[in-house]
Protein backbone atom coordinates (compact mmCIF):
# COMPACT_ATOMS: atom_id res chain seq x y z
CA UNK A 1 0.00 0.00 0.00
CA UNK A 2 2.80 2.37 0.86
CA UNK A 3 4.54 1.70 -2.48
CA UNK A 4 1.28 2.30 -4.35
CA UNK A 5 0.76 5.67 -2.66
CA UNK A 6 4.34 6.69 -3.35
CA UNK A 7 4.01 5.85 -7.03
CA UNK A 8 0.67 7.67 -7.22
CA UNK A 9 2.11 10.80 -5.57
CA UNK A 10 5.13 10.92 -7.88
CA UNK A 11 2.98 10.44 -10.95
CA UNK A 12 0.63 13.25 -9.90
CA UNK A 13 3.57 15.60 -9.32
CA UNK A 14 4.98 14.80 -12.78
CA UNK A 15 1.65 15.62 -14.43
CA UNK A 16 1.34 18.82 -12.42
CA UNK A 17 4.88 19.85 -13.36
CA UNK A 18 4.19 19.25 -17.07
CA UNK A 19 1.03 21.32 -16.86
CA UNK A 20 2.89 24.13 -15.12
CA UNK A 21 5.66 24.09 -17.74
CA UNK A 22 3.15 24.19 -20.58
CA UNK A 23 1.34 27.06 -18.92
CA UNK A 24 4.58 29.04 -18.59
CA UNK A 25 5.47 28.47 -22.24
CA UNK A 26 2.03 29.67 -23.32
CA UNK A 27 2.25 32.73 -21.09
CA UNK A 28 5.77 33.72 -22.32
CA UNK A 29 5.82 37.10 -24.09
CA UNK A 30 8.58 37.85 -26.59
CA UNK A 31 10.21 41.27 -26.75
CA UNK A 32 10.44 42.54 -30.33
CA UNK A 33 12.22 45.48 -31.89
CA UNK A 34 11.47 47.06 -35.25
CA UNK A 35 14.29 49.11 -36.79
CA UNK A 36 11.95 51.16 -38.95
CA UNK A 37 12.61 52.43 -42.47
CA UNK A 38 15.83 51.69 -44.32
CA UNK A 39 18.31 54.59 -44.44
CA UNK A 40 18.90 56.41 -47.72
CA UNK A 41 22.42 56.68 -49.11
CA UNK A 42 24.03 59.61 -50.92
CA UNK A 43 27.54 59.84 -52.37
CA UNK A 44 29.89 62.75 -52.95
CA UNK A 45 30.48 61.39 -56.46
CA UNK A 46 29.08 58.51 -58.49
CA UNK A 47 32.11 58.30 -60.78
CA UNK A 48 35.68 57.73 -59.57
CA UNK A 49 38.97 57.06 -61.34
CA UNK A 50 41.49 55.47 -59.00
CA UNK A 51 45.27 55.60 -59.40
CA UNK A 52 47.98 54.20 -57.17
CA UNK A 53 49.77 57.55 -57.03
CA UNK A 54 46.74 58.94 -55.16
CA UNK A 55 46.30 55.88 -52.93
CA UNK A 56 46.27 57.89 -49.69
CA UNK A 57 43.81 60.51 -50.93
CA UNK A 58 40.05 60.50 -50.42
CA UNK A 59 38.09 58.76 -53.17
CA UNK A 60 34.46 59.22 -52.12
CA UNK A 61 32.34 60.09 -49.09
CA UNK A 62 29.16 58.17 -48.32
CA UNK A 63 26.43 59.90 -46.28
CA UNK A 64 23.21 58.58 -44.81
CA UNK A 65 20.63 59.27 -42.13
CA UNK A 66 21.28 56.79 -39.31
CA UNK A 67 18.48 54.75 -37.80
CA UNK A 68 17.18 56.49 -34.67
CA UNK A 69 13.53 55.44 -34.63
CA UNK A 70 12.99 52.07 -33.00
CA UNK A 71 9.63 50.45 -32.20
CA UNK A 72 9.79 48.27 -29.10
CA UNK A 73 7.04 45.88 -28.11
CA UNK A 74 6.39 44.10 -24.81
CA UNK A 75 9.10 45.81 -22.77
CA UNK A 76 9.47 48.88 -20.62
CA UNK A 77 13.26 48.94 -21.00
CA UNK A 78 13.49 50.79 -24.31
CA UNK A 79 16.72 52.23 -25.72
CA UNK A 80 18.45 52.91 -29.02
CA UNK A 81 20.62 49.86 -29.78
CA UNK A 82 23.82 50.08 -31.83
CA UNK A 83 23.40 49.72 -35.58
CA UNK A 84 26.28 48.77 -37.86
CA UNK A 85 26.51 49.93 -41.45
CA UNK A 86 28.27 48.44 -44.45
CA UNK A 87 28.82 49.91 -47.90
CA UNK A 88 28.19 47.27 -50.54
CA UNK A 89 29.31 47.41 -54.18
CA UNK A 90 28.65 44.94 -56.96
CA UNK A 91 28.56 44.74 -60.72
CA UNK A 92 25.44 46.30 -62.21
CA UNK A 93 22.70 43.72 -62.68
CA UNK A 94 24.24 41.17 -60.31
CA UNK A 95 21.66 41.96 -57.61
CA UNK A 96 24.42 42.07 -54.98
CA UNK A 97 24.86 38.31 -55.19
CA UNK A 98 28.56 38.63 -54.29
CA UNK A 99 29.17 42.22 -53.17
CA UNK A 100 32.37 43.86 -52.03
CA UNK A 101 31.87 45.10 -48.47
CA UNK A 102 33.37 48.17 -46.81
CA UNK A 103 32.71 48.52 -43.08
CA UNK A 104 31.23 51.96 -42.41
CA UNK A 105 30.94 51.98 -38.62
CA UNK A 106 28.08 53.74 -36.86
CA UNK A 107 27.66 56.59 -39.35
CA UNK A 108 26.26 58.96 -40.36
CA UNK A 109 29.02 59.06 -42.97
CA UNK A 110 32.29 57.48 -43.95
CA UNK A 111 35.07 58.63 -46.26
CA UNK A 112 36.89 55.94 -48.21
CA UNK A 113 40.44 56.38 -49.47
CA UNK A 114 41.53 55.48 -52.98
CA UNK A 115 43.50 52.50 -51.69
CA UNK A 116 40.66 51.15 -49.56
CA UNK A 117 38.12 51.45 -52.36
CA UNK A 118 40.52 49.89 -54.85
CA UNK A 119 41.04 46.87 -52.59
CA UNK A 120 37.28 46.38 -52.41
CA UNK A 121 36.83 46.75 -56.17
CA UNK A 122 39.64 44.33 -56.95
CA UNK A 123 37.64 41.72 -55.06
CA UNK A 124 34.99 42.00 -57.78
CA UNK A 125 37.42 40.93 -60.49
CA UNK A 126 37.14 44.15 -62.51
CA UNK A 127 39.33 44.89 -65.51
CA UNK A 128 42.08 47.29 -64.48
CA UNK A 129 42.10 50.74 -66.02
CA UNK A 130 38.63 50.41 -67.53
CA UNK A 131 35.44 52.09 -66.22
CA UNK A 132 33.17 49.49 -64.62
CA UNK A 133 29.42 49.91 -64.24
CA UNK A 134 28.54 49.09 -60.65
CA UNK A 135 25.82 49.56 -58.06
CA UNK A 136 26.25 50.74 -54.50
CA UNK A 137 23.96 50.46 -51.49
CA UNK A 138 24.04 50.71 -47.71
CA UNK A 139 23.43 47.70 -45.49
CA UNK A 140 21.98 48.53 -42.06
CA UNK A 141 22.23 45.75 -39.48
CA UNK A 142 20.73 45.56 -36.01
CA UNK A 143 21.78 42.59 -33.90
CA UNK A 144 20.22 39.38 -35.22
CA UNK A 145 17.41 41.21 -37.04
CA UNK A 146 17.15 40.89 -40.79
CA UNK A 147 19.30 43.69 -42.32
CA UNK A 148 17.80 46.65 -44.15
CA UNK A 149 19.18 47.96 -47.44
CA UNK A 150 19.07 51.39 -49.02
CA UNK A 151 18.01 51.79 -52.63
CA UNK A 152 20.81 50.76 -54.98
CA UNK A 153 22.45 53.56 -56.95
CA UNK A 154 24.59 53.47 -60.11
CA UNK A 155 28.31 53.87 -59.49
CA UNK A 156 31.13 53.95 -62.04
CA UNK A 157 34.68 53.16 -60.95
CA UNK A 158 38.03 52.62 -62.62
CA UNK A 159 40.36 50.47 -60.53
CA UNK A 160 44.09 49.91 -60.83
CA UNK A 161 46.46 46.99 -60.50
CA UNK A 162 48.63 47.36 -57.42
CA UNK A 163 52.33 47.21 -58.13
CA UNK A 164 55.35 47.67 -55.90
CA UNK A 165 58.48 49.77 -56.37
CA UNK A 166 61.48 47.92 -57.85
CA UNK A 167 63.25 48.09 -54.48
CA UNK A 168 62.94 49.47 -50.97
CA UNK A 169 64.81 52.70 -51.72
CA UNK A 170 63.11 56.06 -51.34
CA UNK A 171 63.73 59.22 -53.35
CA UNK A 172 63.06 62.66 -51.93
CA UNK A 173 63.30 66.26 -53.06
CA UNK A 174 65.37 68.66 -50.94
CA UNK A 175 66.43 72.29 -51.14
CA UNK A 176 64.99 75.79 -50.66
CA UNK A 177 62.49 75.18 -53.47
CA UNK A 178 60.96 72.44 -51.28
CA UNK A 179 61.46 72.11 -47.51
CA UNK A 180 65.03 73.39 -47.37
CA UNK A 181 68.41 71.66 -47.24
CA UNK A 182 68.74 68.85 -44.68
CA UNK A 183 71.06 71.01 -42.56
CA UNK A 184 68.32 73.64 -42.11
CA UNK A 185 66.17 73.57 -38.99
CA UNK A 186 63.16 71.25 -39.37
CA UNK A 187 63.97 70.58 -43.03
CA UNK A 188 62.89 67.15 -44.27
CA UNK A 189 63.05 65.22 -47.51
CA UNK A 190 59.69 65.15 -49.26
CA UNK A 191 59.52 61.61 -50.62
CA UNK A 192 58.13 60.86 -54.06
CA UNK A 193 55.75 57.97 -54.80
CA UNK A 194 56.58 55.25 -57.30
CA UNK A 195 54.23 55.14 -60.30
CA UNK A 196 54.15 51.67 -61.83
CA UNK A 197 52.62 52.83 -65.11
CA UNK A 198 55.38 55.33 -65.92
CA UNK A 199 58.09 53.54 -63.90
CA UNK A 200 59.00 56.82 -62.27
CA UNK A 201 58.85 58.53 -58.88
CA UNK A 202 56.25 61.28 -58.83
CA UNK A 203 54.88 64.00 -56.60
CA UNK A 204 52.63 67.02 -57.06
CA UNK A 205 53.44 69.82 -54.65
CA UNK A 206 54.06 73.53 -54.25
CA UNK A 207 57.58 74.71 -55.01
CA UNK A 208 59.18 78.06 -54.28
CA UNK A 209 61.59 79.78 -56.61
CA UNK A 210 64.96 78.34 -55.65
CA UNK A 211 67.35 75.40 -55.77
CA UNK A 212 66.61 71.71 -55.28
CA UNK A 213 68.02 68.22 -55.78
CA UNK A 214 66.97 64.60 -55.32
CA UNK A 215 68.61 62.13 -52.98
CA UNK A 216 68.13 58.48 -52.11
CA UNK A 217 67.15 57.24 -48.65
CA UNK A 218 67.61 60.70 -47.10
CA UNK A 219 71.37 60.58 -47.58
CA UNK A 220 73.92 62.28 -49.83
CA UNK A 221 75.75 59.11 -50.86
CA UNK A 222 73.47 58.85 -53.89
CA UNK A 223 71.97 62.10 -55.17
CA UNK A 224 70.87 63.40 -58.55
CA UNK A 225 71.24 66.88 -60.04
CA UNK A 226 72.10 68.50 -63.32
CA UNK A 227 71.92 71.57 -65.51
CA UNK A 228 68.66 73.53 -65.50
CA UNK A 229 66.79 73.22 -68.79
CA UNK A 230 63.30 72.83 -70.23
CA UNK A 231 61.75 70.66 -67.56
CA UNK A 232 58.54 70.19 -69.55
CA UNK A 233 60.47 68.26 -72.20
CA UNK A 234 62.58 66.39 -69.67
CA UNK A 235 66.24 66.88 -68.77
CA UNK A 236 68.99 64.35 -67.96
CA UNK A 237 70.26 64.00 -64.40
CA UNK A 238 73.68 62.87 -63.26
CA UNK A 239 75.05 61.39 -60.06
CA UNK A 240 76.20 64.22 -57.82
CA UNK A 241 75.15 66.77 -60.43
CA UNK A 242 74.66 70.47 -59.72
CA UNK A 243 71.71 72.11 -58.04
CA UNK A 244 68.55 72.37 -60.13
CA UNK A 245 66.44 75.54 -60.10
CA UNK A 246 62.78 76.51 -60.19
CA UNK A 247 62.21 79.99 -61.59
CA UNK A 248 58.81 80.81 -60.08
CA UNK A 249 56.57 79.80 -57.21
CA UNK A 250 53.80 77.40 -58.17
CA UNK A 251 52.31 73.94 -57.92
CA UNK A 252 54.22 71.45 -60.04
CA UNK A 253 53.91 67.81 -61.03
CA UNK A 254 57.36 66.26 -60.71
CA UNK A 255 58.38 62.99 -62.39
CA UNK A 256 61.78 61.44 -61.65
CA UNK A 257 63.03 58.44 -63.63
CA UNK A 258 66.05 56.72 -62.10
CA UNK A 259 68.39 54.71 -64.33
CA UNK A 260 70.52 51.84 -63.06
CA UNK A 261 73.10 49.44 -64.43
CA UNK A 262 72.84 45.65 -64.56
CA UNK A 263 73.97 45.42 -60.95
CA UNK A 264 71.27 47.86 -59.80
CA UNK A 265 73.62 50.76 -59.10
CA UNK A 266 72.20 54.20 -59.89
CA UNK A 267 73.80 55.75 -62.98
CA UNK A 268 71.64 58.83 -63.51
CA UNK A 269 68.09 59.79 -64.28
CA UNK A 270 65.66 62.01 -66.11
CA UNK A 271 63.46 64.78 -64.69
CA UNK A 272 60.18 66.14 -66.03
CA UNK A 273 58.28 68.97 -64.33
CA UNK A 274 54.94 70.37 -65.47
CA UNK A 275 52.37 72.72 -64.01
URQUIBEL-V440919 format. One record per helix or strand of 2 or more residues. SS is the DSSP state (helix for helix, strand for strand). FROM is the first residue (numbers start at 1). LEN is the number of residues. If there is no record, write none. Layout:
ss=SS from=FROM len=LEN
ss=SS from=FROM len=LEN
This chain:
ss=helix from=2 len=26
ss=strand from=32 len=3
ss=strand from=41 len=3
ss=strand from=47 len=3
ss=helix from=52 len=3
ss=strand from=58 len=7
ss=strand from=71 len=3
ss=strand from=84 len=8
ss=strand from=100 len=6
ss=strand from=109 len=5
ss=helix from=114 len=9
ss=strand from=132 len=10
ss=strand from=148 len=2
ss=strand from=153 len=6
ss=strand from=171 len=5
ss=strand from=190 len=2
ss=strand from=193 len=3
ss=strand from=200 len=8
ss=strand from=210 len=7
ss=strand from=223 len=3
ss=helix from=231 len=3
ss=strand from=235 len=5
ss=strand from=244 len=3
ss=strand from=250 len=11
ss=strand from=266 len=9
